[in-house]
């Protein structure tokens, strides 16, 4: 039961403030030689590495191995992992390109944050064990490009040369999809998880069970309606968990600090979408207008009713067009934008608004599975693997997240043993009211089986390297950065916005 004490009863969240700038040259060595640094003096960067120093400072203020801080024997992650274990780092590697075709630093977890955490994992393992970096990105992401952008090849080569450790890196998806102007035209099979996948069924304990009468309306990331309905029905709610995730003894979650069109924010809890291999099993929104119990659209007007029917026809017939799909995709998409509006320019569809009553259920179900499912995917009554969250907020993302965010320089690293507490603090720092963000507020629910925390928000203790962020949760400054939300959440997420019930929530 010691993991329950360490994770469920954790009260501490660390917030480190530094310069909002990443180093540019992989493998992202630290810019000073710390006493515990495991490599030679030549493995020091000539450019400032604020990310590395901030991660180190996070572990200090969280009082990990505090008695030995400042000595060569300091081993902060020794409280979380042990020699011989398998440790998995789960970054936010959502996609390698921005929807608007621009370069930005708020899209994915920066490689310098991954490298800093990796060094302390290496210290904790003492040369014995496995280290894995893995994710299941958006279906149209080019994984090799994500690795290149993140500097992962250089980090792996440095570790091979200096330590002999082969850091394993996996794309956990089963397929890559080719799109034309955002329209799926064909699949390309991928190797996927080398250990395969486990169907984990939460049955009537799923957060979808209260709305399971809508199962025929659940929609995932693609057009496979039959596949979704095969795995979600009253009393049955299955998720395809990657066995590499389940086999890990320790999972270190490395999300970004940014907004999200469906969930409001994408932090530790939302990052769990990437622990599965097939997003067709994951409900993202519920088809229909609010009057029909759907959250696909935000209004009950005729335009939305017509678009709903057109989308139904498109999803029914488009997959059968064969080679013609690549030819007609772009003109069909252009016609849809002209008639119904652009998803990236103010048009709310696909559950991209504050009334989405679906995605939070998926994400919290996945987090419960991560905590409580054993290596075979069987849910247990105790937490099965150790856990740490380190949120990369040196440059956060605002407005049209998660795929087209605008950079928001913050200079923050936020961390905790508990993801719910970390996300509540991060949400408040962004200027958002956690009570208006279902993925965060519903995570505090202690009436459900397989709870995620036993701590209430008022019990959170925030520790920091600056007086600004050293406060209780309610006293934490919220107007410092003022993140702008996705347009579908404007007026319904910031601190001070009215707490209007969702028109589709029970």
C-alpha positions as CSV (number, residue, x, y, z in Angstrom):
1,X,0.0,0.0,0.0
2,X,3.0,2.3,0.1
3,X,2.4,3.5,-3.5
4,X,-1.1,4.7,-2.5
5,X,0.5,6.7,0.3
6,X,3.1,8.2,-2.1
7,X,0.8,8.9,-5.0
8,X,-2.9,9.1,-3.8
9,X,-2.1,11.0,-0.6
10,X,0.6,13.2,-2.1
11,X,-0.1,16.9,-1.3
12,X,3.0,18.5,-2.8
13,X,3.4,20.2,-6.2
14,X,6.6,21.8,-7.3
15,X,6.8,24.9,-9.5
16,X,10.1,26.1,-10.8
17,X,10.5,29.4,-12.6
18,X,13.4,30.0,-14.9
19,X,14.2,31.6,-18.3
20,X,11.7,30.7,-21.0
21,X,14.3,29.5,-23.4
22,X,15.4,26.0,-24.6
23,X,18.9,25.0,-25.6
24,X,19.3,24.4,-29.4
25,X,22.0,21.8,-29.7
26,X,21.3,18.2,-28.9
27,X,22.0,16.1,-26.9
28,X,21.3,19.0,-24.6
29,X,24.1,18.7,-22.0
30,X,23.7,20.8,-18.9
31,X,25.6,24.1,-18.9
32,X,27.3,23.5,-15.6
33,X,28.8,20.5,-13.9
34,X,26.6,19.5,-11.0
35,X,28.1,17.3,-8.2
36,X,25.9,14.3,-9.1
37,X,26.3,14.7,-12.9
38,X,27.2,11.2,-14.1
39,X,29.3,12.2,-17.1
40,X,32.7,13.8,-17.7
41,X,33.4,17.5,-17.7
42,X,33.5,17.4,-21.5
43,X,29.8,16.7,-21.7
44,X,28.9,20.3,-20.7
45,X,27.1,22.7,-23.0
46,X,28.5,26.1,-23.9
47,X,24.9,27.4,-24.3
48,X,22.7,27.9,-21.3
49,X,20.4,25.0,-20.5
50,X,17.7,26.4,-18.3
51,X,15.5,23.3,-18.8
52,X,18.1,21.0,-17.2
53,X,18.7,23.2,-14.2
54,X,14.9,23.6,-13.7
55,X,14.3,19.9,-13.7
56,X,17.1,19.5,-11.2
57,X,15.6,22.3,-9.1
58,X,12.2,20.6,-9.2
59,X,13.6,17.5,-7.7
60,X,15.3,19.5,-5.0
61,X,12.2,21.5,-3.9
62,X,10.1,18.3,-3.9
63,X,12.7,17.1,-1.3
64,X,13.7,14.0,-3.2
65,X,16.7,12.5,-1.4
66,X,17.0,15.9,0.3
67,X,19.7,14.8,2.8
68,X,22.3,14.2,0.1
69,X,21.5,17.2,-2.2
70,X,24.7,19.0,-3.2
71,X,26.8,15.8,-3.0
72,X,28.0,13.4,-5.7
73,X,25.7,10.8,-4.1
74,X,22.4,12.7,-4.6
75,X,19.9,10.4,-6.2
76,X,16.5,12.1,-6.3
77,X,14.7,9.5,-8.3
78,X,16.0,6.7,-6.1
79,X,12.7,7.2,-4.1
80,X,10.7,6.4,-7.3
81,X,12.7,3.8,-9.1
82,X,15.2,1.0,-8.3
83,X,18.1,-0.7,-10.1
84,X,16.8,-3.4,-12.5
85,X,13.4,-1.9,-13.1
86,X,11.9,-0.8,-16.4
87,X,11.3,3.0,-16.6
88,X,9.2,4.5,-19.3
89,X,9.3,8.2,-20.2
90,X,6.0,9.3,-21.9
91,X,6.4,12.7,-23.6
92,X,3.7,14.7,-25.4
93,X,4.7,13.9,-29.0
94,X,1.3,14.8,-30.5
95,X,2.6,15.7,-34.0
96,X,5.6,16.9,-35.9
97,X,3.9,19.8,-37.7
98,X,1.7,22.8,-36.8
99,X,-1.8,23.1,-38.4
100,X,-0.8,26.5,-39.7
101,X,2.6,25.3,-41.0
102,X,4.7,27.4,-38.6
103,X,7.5,26.4,-36.3
104,X,6.7,26.5,-32.6
105,X,8.1,25.3,-29.3
106,X,4.7,24.7,-27.7
107,X,3.6,21.7,-29.8
108,X,5.6,18.9,-28.2
109,X,7.7,18.2,-25.1
110,X,11.2,19.6,-25.7
111,X,14.1,17.2,-26.0
112,X,16.1,19.1,-23.3
113,X,13.4,18.3,-20.7
114,X,13.5,14.6,-21.7
115,X,17.3,14.6,-21.5
116,X,17.4,16.1,-18.0
117,X,14.9,13.6,-16.6
118,X,16.7,10.8,-18.4
119,X,20.0,11.6,-16.7
120,X,18.4,11.3,-13.2
121,X,16.7,8.0,-14.3
122,X,20.1,6.7,-15.3
123,X,21.5,7.7,-11.8
124,X,18.6,5.9,-10.1
125,X,19.0,2.7,-12.1
126,X,22.8,2.5,-11.4
127,X,23.4,0.8,-14.7
128,X,20.8,-1.9,-14.2
129,X,17.5,-1.9,-15.9
130,X,15.7,-0.7,-19.1
131,X,14.9,2.9,-20.2
132,X,12.1,3.4,-22.8
133,X,10.8,6.5,-24.4
134,X,7.4,5.8,-26.1
135,X,4.2,7.5,-27.3
136,X,1.3,7.0,-29.6
137,X,1.1,10.3,-31.5
138,X,-1.7,11.7,-33.7
139,X,-2.4,9.3,-36.5
140,X,-0.9,11.6,-39.2
141,X,2.3,12.3,-37.3
142,X,5.7,11.3,-38.8
143,X,7.4,9.7,-35.9
144,X,10.9,9.9,-37.4
145,X,10.5,13.7,-37.7
146,X,9.3,14.0,-34.1
147,X,12.5,12.2,-33.0
148,X,14.6,14.5,-35.2
149,X,13.0,17.6,-33.8
150,X,13.4,16.4,-30.3
151,X,17.1,15.5,-30.7
152,X,16.4,11.9,-29.7
153,X,19.0,10.3,-32.1
154,X,21.8,12.4,-30.6
155,X,20.7,11.6,-27.1
156,X,20.6,7.9,-27.8
157,X,24.0,8.0,-29.5
158,X,25.5,9.9,-26.5
159,X,24.2,7.3,-24.1
160,X,25.4,4.4,-26.2
161,X,28.9,5.9,-26.4
162,X,29.2,6.9,-22.8
163,X,27.3,4.2,-21.0
164,X,26.5,1.3,-23.3
165,X,22.8,1.8,-22.5
166,X,20.5,1.4,-25.5
167,X,17.6,3.7,-24.8
168,X,14.6,2.0,-26.4
169,X,12.2,4.3,-28.4
170,X,8.8,3.1,-29.7
171,X,6.1,4.4,-31.8
172,X,3.1,2.6,-30.2
173,X,0.6,3.2,-33.1
174,X,-0.6,0.3,-35.2
175,X,-1.0,2.6,-38.3
176,X,0.0,5.8,-39.9
177,X,-2.7,7.6,-41.9
178,X,-2.1,9.6,-45.1
179,X,-4.3,12.7,-45.2
180,X,-5.1,15.2,-47.9
181,X,-6.0,18.6,-46.4
182,X,-6.8,16.9,-43.2
183,X,-9.0,14.2,-44.8
184,X,-8.0,10.6,-44.2
185,X,-7.3,8.8,-47.6
186,X,-5.4,5.6,-46.6
187,X,-3.7,3.7,-43.8
188,X,-0.1,2.4,-43.7
189,X,0.6,-0.4,-41.2
190,X,3.2,0.2,-38.5
191,X,5.1,-2.3,-36.4
192,X,3.4,-1.0,-33.2
193,X,4.1,-2.0,-29.7
194,X,6.7,-4.9,-29.8
195,X,4.9,-6.5,-26.8
196,X,1.4,-6.1,-28.4
197,X,-1.8,-4.8,-26.8
198,X,-4.2,-5.8,-24.0
199,X,-7.9,-5.0,-24.1
200,X,-8.7,-3.6,-20.7
201,X,-12.4,-3.6,-19.9
202,X,-13.6,-1.3,-17.1
203,X,-17.1,-2.7,-17.5
204,X,-19.7,-0.9,-15.3
205,X,-16.9,1.0,-13.4
206,X,-16.0,3.0,-16.5
207,X,-16.8,6.7,-16.4
208,X,-18.8,6.1,-19.6
209,X,-21.3,3.7,-17.9
210,X,-23.7,6.6,-16.8
211,X,-23.9,7.7,-20.4
212,X,-23.6,4.3,-22.1
213,X,-27.1,4.6,-23.5
214,X,-25.4,7.0,-26.0
215,X,-22.8,4.4,-27.0
216,X,-24.0,4.4,-30.6
217,X,-23.2,8.1,-30.8
218,X,-19.6,7.8,-29.5
219,X,-17.0,8.9,-32.1
220,X,-13.3,8.4,-32.1
221,X,-10.4,9.8,-34.2
222,X,-11.3,8.1,-37.5
223,X,-14.4,6.9,-39.4
224,X,-14.7,3.4,-38.0
225,X,-18.1,3.6,-36.3
226,X,-18.4,-0.2,-36.0
227,X,-15.1,-0.5,-34.3
228,X,-16.1,2.1,-31.7
229,X,-19.4,0.3,-31.0
230,X,-17.7,-3.0,-30.7
231,X,-15.8,-1.8,-27.6
232,X,-18.3,0.6,-25.9
233,X,-21.7,-0.5,-24.8
234,X,-23.7,-0.7,-21.6
235,X,-21.5,-2.8,-19.2
236,X,-18.5,-2.9,-21.6
237,X,-15.9,-0.2,-22.0
238,X,-12.6,-1.5,-23.5
239,X,-9.3,0.3,-24.1
240,X,-6.4,-1.1,-26.1
241,X,-3.5,-0.6,-23.7
242,X,0.1,-0.9,-25.0
243,X,1.8,-3.8,-23.2
244,X,5.0,-1.9,-23.1
245,X,3.2,0.7,-20.9
246,X,1.8,-2.1,-18.7
247,X,5.2,-3.8,-18.4
248,X,6.8,-0.6,-17.0
249,X,7.6,-0.5,-13.3
250,X,7.7,3.3,-13.4
251,X,6.1,5.8,-15.7
252,X,7.4,9.4,-15.9
253,X,4.8,11.6,-17.6
254,X,6.3,14.5,-19.6
255,X,3.4,16.6,-20.9
256,X,3.3,20.2,-22.3
257,X,1.6,23.2,-20.7
258,X,-1.0,24.1,-23.3
259,X,-4.6,24.5,-24.2
260,X,-6.8,21.9,-25.8
261,X,-9.9,22.3,-28.0
262,X,-11.8,19.3,-26.6
263,X,-10.5,19.1,-23.0
264,X,-9.7,22.8,-22.2
265,X,-6.1,22.0,-21.2
266,X,-3.7,19.3,-22.2
267,X,-1.5,18.4,-19.2
268,X,-0.7,15.2,-17.3
269,X,-4.2,13.7,-17.5
270,X,-4.8,14.4,-21.2
271,X,-1.4,13.0,-22.1
272,X,-2.7,9.5,-21.3
273,X,-4.3,9.3,-24.8
274,X,-0.9,8.2,-25.9
275,X,-0.7,5.0,-23.9
276,X,-3.0,3.1,-26.3
277,X,-2.4,1.8,-29.8
278,X,-5.7,2.4,-31.6
279,X,-7.6,5.7,-31.1
280,X,-10.7,4.2,-32.8
281,X,-11.5,2.6,-29.4
282,X,-11.3,6.0,-27.7
283,X,-14.5,8.2,-27.6
284,X,-13.5,11.8,-28.4
285,X,-16.9,13.3,-28.7
286,X,-20.6,12.3,-28.8
287,X,-22.3,12.7,-32.2
288,X,-25.2,15.1,-32.5
289,X,-26.4,18.5,-31.3
290,X,-27.1,19.1,-27.5
291,X,-30.8,18.6,-28.0
292,X,-30.1,15.0,-29.0
293,X,-27.6,14.4,-26.2
294,X,-24.6,15.1,-28.4
295,X,-21.6,17.3,-27.9
296,X,-20.4,17.4,-31.6
297,X,-21.8,20.9,-31.9
298,X,-22.5,23.7,-29.4
299,X,-25.9,24.8,-30.7
300,X,-29.2,23.2,-31.8
301,X,-29.5,25.3,-35.0
302,X,-30.4,24.1,-38.5
303,X,-26.9,24.6,-39.8
304,X,-25.5,22.1,-37.3
305,X,-28.3,19.6,-38.1
306,X,-27.6,19.8,-41.8
307,X,-23.8,19.4,-41.2
308,X,-24.4,16.5,-38.9
309,X,-26.3,14.7,-41.7
310,X,-23.7,15.6,-44.3
311,X,-20.9,14.3,-42.1
312,X,-22.8,11.0,-41.6
313,X,-23.1,10.5,-45.3
314,X,-19.5,11.4,-45.9
315,X,-18.3,8.9,-43.3
316,X,-20.5,6.2,-44.7
317,X,-19.5,6.6,-48.4
318,X,-16.1,8.2,-48.5
319,X,-14.1,5.1,-47.3
320,X,-15.5,3.2,-50.3
321,X,-14.1,5.5,-53.0
322,X,-10.8,3.7,-53.2
323,X,-8.1,5.6,-55.3
324,X,-10.6,8.4,-55.8
325,X,-10.2,9.4,-52.2
326,X,-6.9,11.2,-52.8
327,X,-8.4,13.1,-55.7
328,X,-11.7,14.3,-54.2
329,X,-10.5,14.9,-50.6
330,X,-9.2,18.4,-51.1
331,X,-12.1,19.8,-53.1
332,X,-14.6,18.2,-50.7
333,X,-12.7,19.7,-47.7
334,X,-12.7,23.1,-49.5
335,X,-16.4,22.9,-50.1
336,X,-17.1,22.0,-46.5
337,X,-15.1,25.0,-45.3
338,X,-16.9,27.3,-47.6
339,X,-20.4,26.0,-46.6
340,X,-20.0,25.2,-43.0
341,X,-16.9,27.0,-41.8
342,X,-13.3,26.3,-40.9
343,X,-12.5,24.3,-37.7
344,X,-9.4,26.3,-37.2
345,X,-11.1,29.7,-37.7
346,X,-14.0,29.9,-35.3
347,X,-16.2,27.0,-36.4
348,X,-17.1,24.7,-33.5
349,X,-17.5,21.0,-34.4
350,X,-16.2,17.6,-33.4
351,X,-16.7,18.3,-29.7
352,X,-14.2,21.2,-29.8
353,X,-15.8,23.3,-27.1
354,X,-16.5,23.6,-23.4
355,X,-19.5,21.4,-23.5
356,X,-17.6,18.3,-24.5
357,X,-18.8,15.7,-22.0
358,X,-16.9,12.8,-23.6
359,X,-13.1,13.3,-23.7
360,X,-12.6,13.7,-20.0
361,X,-14.2,10.3,-19.4
362,X,-11.8,8.7,-21.8
363,X,-8.7,10.3,-20.3
364,X,-9.6,9.6,-16.7
365,X,-10.5,6.0,-17.5
366,X,-7.0,5.7,-19.1
367,X,-5.4,7.2,-16.1
368,X,-7.1,4.8,-13.8
369,X,-6.0,1.9,-16.0
370,X,-2.4,3.2,-15.9
371,X,-2.4,3.3,-12.1
372,X,-4.3,0.1,-11.4
373,X,-4.0,-2.4,-14.3
374,X,-1.3,-5.1,-13.8
375,X,1.1,-6.2,-16.4
376,X,-1.6,-8.4,-18.0
377,X,-4.1,-5.6,-18.2
378,X,-6.2,-6.9,-15.2
379,X,-7.5,-4.2,-12.9
380,X,-6.3,-4.5,-9.3
381,X,-7.3,-2.8,-6.1
382,X,-3.8,-1.3,-5.5
383,X,-1.6,0.9,-7.6
384,X,0.6,-1.2,-9.9
385,X,3.4,1.1,-10.9
386,X,5.2,4.2,-9.6
387,X,4.6,7.5,-11.2
388,X,5.9,11.1,-11.6
389,X,4.7,14.0,-13.6
390,X,7.1,16.7,-15.0
391,X,5.2,19.3,-17.1
392,X,7.3,21.2,-19.7
393,X,6.1,24.8,-19.5
394,X,9.2,26.7,-20.4
395,X,7.3,27.6,-23.5
396,X,3.6,26.8,-23.2
397,X,0.9,26.9,-25.8
398,X,-2.3,29.0,-25.9
399,X,-5.3,29.6,-28.1
400,X,-5.8,26.9,-30.8
401,X,-4.2,24.0,-29.0
402,X,-3.2,21.2,-29.1
403,X,-2.3,21.1,-32.8
404,X,-2.1,24.8,-33.7
405,X,-1.1,26.5,-30.4
406,X,0.6,29.9,-30.2
407,X,3.8,30.0,-28.1
408,X,3.4,31.3,-24.6
409,X,6.8,31.9,-22.9
410,X,6.4,31.0,-19.2
411,X,9.7,29.6,-18.0
412,X,8.0,27.0,-15.8
413,X,8.6,23.4,-14.9
414,X,5.8,21.9,-12.8
415,X,5.9,18.5,-11.1
416,X,4.3,16.1,-8.6
417,X,3.9,12.5,-7.7
418,X,0.2,13.0,-8.4
419,X,-1.1,14.0,-11.8
420,X,-4.4,15.5,-10.6
421,X,-2.7,17.9,-8.2
422,X,-0.1,18.9,-10.9
423,X,-2.9,19.6,-13.4
424,X,-5.0,21.6,-10.9
425,X,-2.0,23.8,-10.1
426,X,-1.0,24.2,-13.8
427,X,-4.6,25.0,-14.8
428,X,-4.8,27.8,-12.2
429,X,-1.4,29.2,-13.2
430,X,-2.7,29.4,-16.8
431,X,-5.5,31.6,-15.4
432,X,-8.2,28.9,-15.7
433,X,-10.7,27.7,-13.1
434,X,-10.2,24.0,-12.6
435,X,-13.9,23.7,-11.6
436,X,-14.8,24.7,-15.2
437,X,-12.5,22.1,-16.7
438,X,-14.1,18.6,-16.4
439,X,-10.9,16.6,-17.0
440,X,-9.4,18.3,-13.9
441,X,-12.3,18.8,-11.6
442,X,-13.8,15.3,-12.1
443,X,-10.4,13.7,-11.4
444,X,-10.9,14.7,-7.7
445,X,-14.0,12.5,-7.5
446,X,-13.6,10.1,-4.6
447,X,-16.9,8.4,-5.1
448,X,-15.6,6.2,-7.9
449,X,-13.7,3.0,-7.9
450,X,-10.0,3.2,-8.6
451,X,-9.6,6.8,-7.4
452,X,-6.8,9.1,-8.7
453,X,-6.3,11.1,-5.5
454,X,-7.5,11.3,-1.9
455,X,-6.5,14.9,-1.6
456,X,-8.9,17.9,-2.0
457,X,-7.6,21.1,-3.8
458,X,-7.5,23.1,-0.6
459,X,-4.9,20.6,0.8
460,X,-2.4,21.1,-2.1
461,X,0.9,22.5,-0.9
462,X,2.8,24.4,-3.7
463,X,6.6,24.6,-3.2
464,X,8.8,26.7,-5.5
465,X,12.2,28.3,-6.0
466,X,10.5,31.7,-5.9
467,X,8.2,33.3,-3.4
468,X,5.7,33.9,-6.2
469,X,4.6,30.3,-6.4
470,X,5.1,29.2,-2.8
471,X,1.5,29.3,-1.6
472,X,-1.6,27.2,-0.9
473,X,-3.7,26.4,-3.9
474,X,-6.3,29.1,-3.3
475,X,-3.6,31.7,-2.8
476,X,-1.7,30.8,-6.0
477,X,-1.4,33.7,-8.4
478,X,-3.6,33.1,-11.4
479,X,-3.3,36.4,-13.5
480,X,0.5,36.3,-14.2
481,X,0.3,34.7,-17.6
482,X,-3.3,34.9,-18.7
483,X,-3.4,32.1,-21.2
484,X,-6.0,32.6,-24.0
485,X,-8.1,29.5,-24.4
486,X,-9.2,27.8,-27.6
487,X,-12.1,29.8,-29.1
488,X,-14.6,27.0,-28.2
489,X,-13.8,27.6,-24.5
490,X,-13.9,31.4,-24.5
491,X,-16.1,32.7,-21.7
492,X,-16.3,29.3,-20.0
493,X,-12.8,28.5,-18.5
494,X,-11.1,31.5,-17.1
495,X,-11.2,32.3,-13.4
496,X,-14.2,34.6,-13.1
497,X,-16.2,33.1,-15.9
498,X,-19.7,31.9,-15.1
499,X,-20.1,28.3,-14.1
500,X,-22.8,27.4,-16.7
501,X,-23.7,23.7,-16.7
502,X,-22.9,21.9,-20.0
503,X,-26.1,21.5,-22.1
504,X,-25.2,17.8,-22.7
505,X,-24.0,16.8,-19.2
506,X,-26.2,14.6,-17.1
